[in-house]
Amino acid sequence: MTILDTPTGTVPVGGPQLPQERRLVTEIPGPESRKVLERKAQAVAKGVGHSIQVATVAAGGGVLVDADGNSLIDLGSGIAVTGVGNSAPRVVEAVQRQVAQFTHTCFTISPYDSYVEVAEALNRLTPGDFDKRSALFNSGAEAVENAVKIARHYTKKQGVVVFDHAYHGRTNLTMALTAKSMPYKNGFGPFAPEVYRAPMSYPFRDGLSGEDAAARAIAQIEVQVRAENLAAILIEPIQGEGGFIVPAEGFLPALQKWANDNDVVFIVDEVQTGFARTGTMFASEQFGIVPDLVTTAKGIAGGLPLSAVTGRADIMDSAQVGGLGGTYAGSPIACAAAIATIETYEEENLVERARELGTLLSDSLNALKAADPRIGDVRGRGAMMAIELVDPVTGAPDAALTSRVHAAVLAQGVVLLTCGTWGNVIRFLPPLAISDELLAEGIDIVGKALADAE
C-alpha cells in the first residue's frame, strides 16, 4: 500500500493503487474514527449530518479506508459522484497541473479555455441534435435553480411543476421543488412561490401504465396551473433521493410532448443519473426523451464541485449578459477535473461498464427478492439500482428493517446508502471502477444482513 507522510502520521494514498479488498482491523467505528466524530460534534453544526460512522483517510477503485485502517467496500460513490473512482489518475494529474498554473480568475472576469472545453463537451454529449449552450455552476441545487431562472426568463411565465418524491436540492427554491419535508425542508420555510406538485409514475405502488400515469399528472397540471401560466416541468428521469423510482414506459415521453405542445420548457434533472451511471451517458437516452434543458453535477468532475445547465441555444441565450454566473462557478480546477473525468468515461468505456455492473446487480438482487418477500421491488438502471423493503403481508414501507440492515452491513465493512420518501429503500451506487468480485462480496453481505434481520 502506498503511504503518505503527514504532520499527524502516515495514511495510505488513495486511488486505484489501494488494495481492492474488504479488511476489518477494528470494530466500526474504530477508535480513531470515533475521535474525529467527537471533534465533529464539537466543531460542526448539528444540521450537517453523516450517514455512516466512519472517518475516511483514503479511497480509490471500489474501497474506502478509514482512520483506523479498515478497508470498506464502497457502494455509494459519495452519492454517485466518484463514478470514475476516487483519485482517478487522469483527474489527479489534471488537478495538479491546473493548481500549478492558476487556481482562480473568476470566469466572468477573465475567461479560460477549460470552462469552454467543458461546455463544448456537454453540448456534444447531452441528448438532442440541435444548437446548444452550457453554463457552469458549483452544485446540483445551483444548476437546478439556474435552469428554473432561465426557463422563467425565456417564457415570461412563473409556474414550475415538479413531482411527488422529487429531490432537487436544499436552497430556498430547490427546497420548494423537493417533495420530502424531513430532513430537507422541515422548519426552513417560507419557500419560493409558484411551485406546483404533480403525481409521479411509481409502478410498484400505483400499478398504472406510463400513459395513464402521464394523463393523471397532466390533468392535475391543467386544473391547478394551466399551460399559459407554466414556465417549466422539472423531473428526474429516475428519481434519486425519492427512492430510485423508475417511471413506467411512456410516462416521460407523454409529459415531454405535452410540454412541447404547450410552450413549456421541459427540464430534466440528471444530477444523479448523469455521466454513464445508468448504462447510457444520460438516462434520458433510455426513455426516448430529449430535454429542452438538462442539469448535471455529481459525476461530472470526479469529486470536485461542478455543475451545469445545458440546453437549446435559444433558451439558454435568452438571459441577459450578467444574469448567469458566480464567483466560483466553473472553477478552473473543477473544469480541469471534468475534462479528465469525461475522457475517462469515454476512453475506458465506462458506459458499457455500468451496464455490466447493472446486470450483476439486477441478477443478484432479484435472486435475493425471489427468496425474501420483504424485498417488494428491485428497480433501477445500470449501476443505479435499489431494493424497496416492505412488510410482506401489507406491502407497507419498512423503514425499521432498512435501518437495521444498513447498520449491520456497515459493521461488516460495506458502505451503503438508503433513500426513499419513507426511508425504506437501499440503493446501490458503486463506483464504475469497482471490480465484479468486490461488488459481489458487498451484495452477499447485504443478503446475509437481510437474512439475519428477522
Phi, psi and omega per residue, in radians:
M1 nan 2.327 3.087
T2 -1.223 2.387 -3.080
I3 -2.081 2.421 3.099
L4 -2.005 2.225 3.059
D5 -1.374 2.331 3.100
T6 -2.314 2.911 3.113
P7 -1.019 -0.401 -3.107
T8 -1.815 0.151 3.131
G9 2.308 -2.712 -3.134
T10 -2.020 2.482 3.093
V11 -2.361 2.685 3.087
P12 -1.224 2.466 3.038
V13 -1.326 2.420 -3.119
G14 -1.321 -3.023 3.135
G15 1.810 3.087 -3.061
P16 -1.158 -0.212 3.111
Q17 -1.282 -0.221 3.053
L18 -1.076 2.436 3.040
P19 -0.970 2.227 -3.075
Q20 -1.561 1.379 -3.082
E21 -2.653 2.646 2.947
R22 -1.478 2.232 -3.098
R23 -2.543 2.098 3.122
L24 -1.927 2.103 3.101
V25 -1.960 -0.256 3.026
T26 -2.419 3.051 2.944
E27 -1.173 2.886 3.084
I28 -1.943 2.076 -0.032
P29 -1.392 2.624 3.062
G30 -1.467 3.078 -3.068
P31 -1.074 -0.662 -3.132
E32 -1.245 -0.690 3.051
S33 -1.080 -0.722 3.141
R34 -1.069 -0.664 3.106
K35 -1.072 -0.771 3.130
V36 -1.120 -0.735 -3.127
L37 -1.182 -0.578 3.052
E38 -1.143 -0.719 3.085
R39 -1.132 -0.695 3.094
K40 -1.000 -0.784 -3.102
A41 -1.054 -0.524 -3.121
Q42 -1.561 -0.316 -3.002
A43 -2.028 -0.461 -3.002
V44 -1.893 2.454 3.132
A45 -0.963 2.418 -3.076
K46 -1.012 -0.553 -3.114
G47 -1.163 -0.273 3.058
V48 -1.533 1.651 -3.048
G49 -1.515 -3.113 2.999
H50 -2.607 2.499 -2.998
S51 -1.638 -0.306 3.086
I52 -2.254 2.593 -3.061
Q53 -1.580 1.101 -3.066
V54 -2.481 2.369 3.022
A55 -1.814 2.023 -3.042
T56 -1.477 2.416 3.045
V57 -2.067 -0.311 3.126
A58 -2.777 2.722 3.119
A59 -2.797 2.661 3.085
G60 3.055 2.684 -3.095
G61 1.073 -2.086 -3.137
G62 -2.010 0.401 -3.088
V63 -2.319 2.701 2.918
L64 -2.051 2.451 3.061
V65 -1.963 2.261 -3.093
D66 -1.680 3.117 -3.043
A67 -1.135 -0.267 3.128
D68 -1.727 0.015 3.136
G69 1.573 0.093 3.039
N70 -1.266 2.431 3.079
S71 -1.925 2.036 -3.030
L72 -1.916 2.504 3.048
I73 -1.257 2.236 -3.075
D74 -1.686 1.858 3.068
L75 -1.938 0.415 -3.134
G76 -2.136 -0.457 3.130
S77 0.931 0.582 -3.116
G78 1.045 0.679 -3.019
I79 1.097 1.032 3.019
A80 1.187 0.412 -3.109
V81 -1.572 -0.830 -3.010
T82 -1.627 1.013 3.129
G83 -1.044 -0.665 -3.141
V84 -1.428 0.019 -3.078
G85 1.683 2.629 3.081
N86 -1.179 2.472 3.090
S87 0.887 0.761 3.105
A88 -1.043 2.394 -2.998
P89 -0.928 -0.823 -3.135
R90 -1.062 -0.693 -3.104
V91 -1.184 -0.802 3.131
V92 -1.025 -0.828 -3.115
E93 -1.104 -0.746 -3.116
A94 -1.142 -0.719 3.137
V95 -1.162 -0.776 3.125
Q96 -1.051 -0.745 -3.141
R97 -1.123 -0.726 -3.118
Q98 -1.204 -0.727 3.134
V99 -1.032 -0.642 3.135
A100 -1.245 -0.408 -3.141
Q101 -1.478 -1.064 3.010
F102 -2.901 2.637 -3.077
T103 -1.760 -0.359 -3.052
H104 -2.971 2.451 2.872
T105 -2.310 -0.355 -2.884
C106 1.319 1.962 -3.053
F107 -1.026 -0.546 -3.138
T108 -1.379 -0.047 2.993
I109 -1.785 -1.012 -3.111
S110 -2.354 1.787 -3.066
P111 -1.137 2.830 3.112
Y112 -2.490 2.772 -2.976
D113 -1.104 -0.651 -3.004
S114 -1.138 -0.627 3.060
Y115 -1.041 -0.822 -3.136
V116 -1.084 -0.699 -3.128
E117 -1.139 -0.688 3.080
V118 -1.114 -0.773 3.124
A119 -1.059 -0.737 3.112
E120 -1.079 -0.718 3.132
A121 -1.137 -0.749 3.125
L122 -1.128 -0.713 3.116
N123 -1.092 -0.573 3.129
R124 -1.343 -0.701 -2.949
L125 -1.510 -0.581 -3.056
T126 -1.234 2.696 -3.087
P127 -1.068 2.558 3.057
G128 2.005 2.162 3.133
D129 -1.728 1.235 3.125
F130 -2.642 2.952 -3.122
D131 -1.142 2.251 -3.069
K132 -2.210 2.819 2.972
R133 -2.362 2.719 3.076
S134 -2.284 2.651 2.981
A135 -2.314 2.401 -3.055
L136 -1.807 2.565 -3.141
F137 -2.438 -2.773 -3.013
N138 -1.902 -0.667 -3.028
S139 -2.354 2.883 3.094
G140 -1.051 -0.754 3.129
A141 -1.065 -0.691 -3.141
E142 -1.156 -0.672 3.094
A143 -1.113 -0.803 -3.139
V144 -1.066 -0.790 -3.125
E145 -1.055 -0.728 3.136
N146 -1.220 -0.598 3.075
A147 -1.074 -0.725 3.097
V148 -1.142 -0.750 3.073
K149 -0.949 -0.852 -3.085
I150 -1.116 -0.772 -3.129
A151 -1.092 -0.717 3.128
R152 -1.154 -0.711 -3.139
H153 -1.140 -0.723 -3.091
Y154 -1.184 -0.765 -3.038
T155 -1.534 -0.308 -3.021
K156 1.067 0.491 3.062
K157 -2.151 2.895 -3.006
Q158 -1.993 -0.540 -2.986
G159 -1.156 2.515 3.072
V160 -2.326 2.247 3.079
V161 -1.784 2.275 3.009
V162 -2.195 -3.061 -2.928
F163 -2.249 2.732 3.013
D164 -0.899 2.495 3.089
H165 1.282 0.042 -3.064
A166 -1.219 2.614 2.928
Y167 -2.310 2.226 -3.136
H168 -2.309 -0.038 3.072
G169 2.442 -3.058 -3.031
R170 -2.229 0.254 2.908
T171 -1.331 3.051 -3.076
N172 -1.073 -0.838 3.129
L173 -1.147 -0.775 -3.071
T174 -1.283 -0.396 2.948
M175 -1.121 -0.694 3.088
A176 -1.100 -0.607 -3.141
L177 -1.313 -0.468 -3.117
T178 -1.361 2.489 -3.045
A179 -1.473 -0.761 -2.940
K180 -1.373 2.289 -3.105
S181 -1.334 -0.965 -3.055
M182 -1.722 2.166 0.134
P183 -1.726 0.048 -2.876
Y184 -1.325 -0.576 -2.975
K185 -2.092 -0.363 -2.962
N186 -0.959 2.065 3.072
G187 1.441 0.041 -3.037
F188 -1.796 0.026 -3.096
G189 -1.301 3.086 0.114
P190 -1.326 2.699 -3.076
F191 -1.800 2.943 -3.137
A192 -1.062 2.480 -3.101
P193 -1.462 3.134 3.061
E194 1.078 0.664 3.036
V195 -2.043 2.232 -3.077
Y196 -2.173 2.525 -3.056
R197 -1.999 2.342 3.131
A198 -2.055 2.766 3.135
P199 -1.245 2.389 3.122
M200 -1.525 2.670 2.939
S201 -1.300 2.119 -3.086
Y202 -2.378 1.391 -2.949
P203 -0.918 -0.675 -3.105
F204 -1.104 -0.534 -3.040
R205 -1.924 -0.446 -3.116
D206 -1.823 -0.351 3.099
G207 1.160 0.215 -3.080
L208 -1.544 2.617 2.953
S209 -1.185 2.849 3.098
G210 -1.054 -0.720 -3.124
E211 -1.130 -0.736 -3.141
D212 -1.205 -0.689 3.111
A213 -1.128 -0.683 3.115
A214 -1.160 -0.735 3.123
A215 -1.074 -0.689 3.091
R216 -1.074 -0.815 -3.128
A217 -1.125 -0.779 -3.099
I218 -1.137 -0.689 3.100
A219 -1.046 -0.704 3.131
Q220 -1.202 -0.704 3.108
I221 -1.070 -0.770 -3.084
E222 -1.167 -0.529 3.105
V223 -1.379 -0.769 -2.993
Q224 -1.489 -0.482 -3.018
V225 -2.195 -0.936 -3.006
R226 1.345 2.471 -3.032
A227 -1.042 -0.597 -3.083
E228 -1.176 -0.226 3.105
N229 -1.880 0.037 -2.937
L230 -1.882 2.097 3.086
A231 -1.410 -0.713 -2.972
A232 -2.712 2.623 2.815
I233 -1.843 2.271 -3.114
L234 -2.116 2.190 -3.072
I235 -2.630 2.546 2.969
E236 -1.505 2.297 -3.141
P237 -1.135 -0.611 2.898
I238 -2.252 2.103 -3.071
Q239 -1.181 2.409 -3.077
G240 -1.557 -1.534 -3.111
E241 -1.025 -0.442 -3.130
G242 -1.227 -0.182 3.058
G243 2.226 0.385 -3.136
F244 0.949 0.768 -3.099
I245 -1.375 2.111 3.102
V246 -1.709 2.042 -3.106
P247 -1.185 2.708 3.114
A248 -1.113 2.621 -3.134
E249 -0.994 2.304 3.120
G250 1.715 -0.280 -3.094
F251 -1.144 -0.922 -3.081
L252 -1.166 -0.778 3.093
P253 -1.034 -0.633 3.130
A254 -1.167 -0.696 3.083
L255 -1.129 -0.741 3.133
Q256 -1.102 -0.753 -3.135
K257 -1.051 -0.768 3.124
W258 -1.076 -0.754 3.131
A259 -1.095 -0.838 -3.134
N260 -1.074 -0.688 -3.122
D261 -1.218 -0.341 -3.037
N262 -2.055 0.332 3.088
D263 0.967 0.757 3.065
V264 -1.949 2.279 -3.121
V265 -1.238 2.248 -3.125
F266 -1.737 1.848 -3.094
I267 -1.808 2.224 3.093
V268 -1.948 2.153 3.140
D269 -1.537 1.787 3.119
E270 -1.861 0.519 -3.120
V271 -1.037 -0.779 -3.131
Q272 -1.642 -0.492 -3.046
T273 -1.570 -0.196 -3.017
G274 -1.352 2.895 3.018
F275 1.112 1.155 2.976
A276 1.256 -0.117 -3.009
R277 -0.970 -0.705 -3.008
T278 -1.729 0.116 -3.141
G279 1.730 -0.013 2.868
T280 -2.336 2.848 -3.097
M281 -1.013 -0.673 3.052
F282 -2.330 2.480 -3.079
A283 -1.102 -0.500 3.133
S284 -0.913 -0.593 -3.107
E285 -1.053 -0.512 -3.087
Q286 -1.433 -0.262 -3.060
F287 -1.894 0.077 3.100
G288 1.221 0.563 3.128
I289 -2.099 2.632 3.078
V290 -2.221 1.822 -3.090
P291 -1.137 2.617 2.906
D292 -1.227 -0.747 3.064
L293 -2.312 2.517 3.069
V294 -2.288 2.372 3.085
T295 -1.815 2.416 3.140
T296 -2.344 2.743 3.070
A297 -2.965 -2.363 3.076
K298 0.610 -1.582 -3.019
G299 -1.290 0.092 -2.984
I300 -1.284 -0.506 -2.933
A301 -2.418 0.486 3.006
G302 1.097 0.362 3.101
G303 2.025 -0.185 3.072
L304 -1.541 2.635 -3.058
P305 -1.300 1.977 3.114
L306 -2.754 2.523 3.052
S307 -2.609 3.012 -3.068
A308 -2.718 2.699 2.860
V309 -2.047 2.231 3.141
T310 -2.264 2.451 3.103
G311 3.107 -2.931 -3.076
R312 -0.918 2.316 -3.048
A313 -1.037 -0.673 -3.098
D314 -1.148 -0.606 3.109
I315 -1.306 -0.858 -3.088
M316 -1.095 -0.617 -3.105
D317 -1.454 0.025 -3.084
S318 -1.301 -0.437 -3.137
A319 -1.267 2.473 -3.133
Q320 -1.179 2.710 3.095
V321 -1.001 2.266 -3.093
G322 1.624 -0.154 -3.127
G323 -1.364 -0.308 3.129
L324 -2.161 2.607 3.076
G325 2.397 -2.814 -3.113
G326 2.832 2.721 -3.047
T327 -0.966 -0.813 -3.091
Y328 -1.779 0.013 -3.055
A329 -1.089 2.167 -3.097
G330 1.247 0.734 3.098
S331 -0.850 2.396 -3.139
P332 -1.066 -0.529 3.118
I333 -1.232 -0.778 3.115
A334 -1.155 -0.640 3.120
C335 -1.147 -0.721 3.080
A336 -1.041 -0.744 3.107
A337 -1.107 -0.694 -3.115
A338 -1.142 -0.736 3.114
I339 -1.044 -0.783 3.129
A340 -1.169 -0.640 3.137
T341 -1.160 -0.795 3.127
I342 -1.105 -0.708 3.054
E343 -1.022 -0.695 -3.136
T344 -1.146 -0.793 3.091
Y345 -0.958 -0.803 -3.020
E346 -1.366 -0.793 -3.028
E347 -1.358 -0.450 3.104
E348 -1.731 0.149 3.036
N349 0.947 0.873 -3.075
L350 -1.333 -0.294 3.002
V351 -1.082 -0.824 3.096
E352 -1.148 -0.637 3.118
R353 -1.095 -0.667 3.092
A354 -1.093 -0.650 3.088
R355 -1.138 -0.727 3.113
E356 -1.078 -0.781 3.111
L357 -1.132 -0.621 3.107
G358 -1.100 -0.677 3.096
T359 -1.131 -0.769 3.126
L360 -1.090 -0.795 3.131
L361 -1.103 -0.851 -3.089
S362 -1.070 -0.812 -3.131
D363 -1.093 -0.781 -3.081
S364 -1.212 -0.766 -3.097
L365 -1.236 -0.613 3.080
N366 -1.208 -0.544 3.043
A367 -1.141 -0.708 3.064
L368 -1.097 -0.738 -3.121
K369 -1.095 -0.682 -3.124
A370 -1.091 -0.467 -3.100
A371 -1.744 -0.103 -3.015
D372 -2.477 1.847 -3.095
P373 -1.184 -0.167 3.088
R374 -1.304 -0.265 2.995
I375 -1.519 1.753 -3.068
G376 -1.333 -0.555 -3.057
D377 -2.669 2.492 2.944
V378 -2.046 2.199 -3.072
R379 -2.651 2.877 3.121
G380 2.310 -3.071 3.109
R381 -2.452 2.443 3.070
G382 0.986 -2.361 -3.122
A383 -1.572 0.670 3.079
M384 -2.430 1.426 -3.044
M385 -2.153 2.791 -3.126
A386 -2.644 2.772 2.946
I387 -2.135 2.406 3.086
E388 -1.812 2.131 -3.085
L389 -1.686 2.316 -2.997
V390 -2.441 2.886 2.910
D391 -1.208 2.164 -3.033
P392 -1.176 -0.308 -3.134
V393 -1.566 -0.850 -3.031
T394 -1.688 -0.347 -3.043
G395 1.370 0.073 -3.137
A396 -1.185 2.551 3.113
P397 -1.026 2.426 -3.129
D398 -2.042 1.451 3.141
A399 -1.212 -0.560 -3.115
A400 -1.141 -0.773 3.086
L401 -1.073 -0.753 3.135
T402 -1.016 -0.769 -3.140
S403 -1.127 -0.699 3.141
R404 -1.156 -0.747 3.132
V405 -1.120 -0.761 3.138
H406 -1.011 -0.812 -3.129
A407 -1.151 -0.719 -3.117
A408 -1.155 -0.678 -3.135
V409 -1.164 -0.751 3.110
L410 -1.071 -0.714 3.130
A411 -1.057 -0.421 3.117
Q412 -1.677 0.146 3.013
G413 1.565 0.570 3.078
V414 -2.220 2.183 3.092
V415 -1.531 2.087 -3.046
L416 -2.388 2.578 -3.132
L417 -2.014 2.605 3.035
T418 -1.941 2.910 3.112
C419 -2.888 -2.944 3.092
G420 1.833 2.542 3.128
T421 -0.956 -0.633 -3.116
W422 -1.815 0.173 3.096
G423 1.173 0.499 -3.043
N424 -2.082 0.395 -3.104
V425 -2.085 2.291 3.019
I426 -1.793 2.191 -3.079
R427 -1.930 2.586 -3.119
F428 -2.076 1.993 -3.110
L429 -2.300 1.067 -3.073
P430 -1.182 2.633 2.963
P431 -1.008 2.528 3.112
L432 -1.219 -0.184 3.095
A433 -1.530 -0.013 -3.105
I434 -1.237 2.642 3.069
S435 -1.457 2.736 3.050
D436 -1.006 -0.682 -3.064
E437 -1.135 -0.780 3.133
L438 -1.145 -0.743 3.132
L439 -1.093 -0.781 3.135
A440 -1.086 -0.696 3.119
E441 -1.113 -0.734 3.117
G442 -1.082 -0.753 3.126
I443 -1.135 -0.682 3.103
D444 -1.047 -0.689 3.137
I445 -1.179 -0.661 3.055
V446 -1.096 -0.750 3.123
G447 -1.075 -0.714 3.118
K448 -1.172 -0.695 3.113
A449 -1.095 -0.675 3.081
L450 -1.116 -0.777 -3.133
A451 -1.107 -0.623 -3.130
D452 -1.340 -0.331 -3.045
A453 -1.606 0.939 3.132
E454 -1.357 nan nan
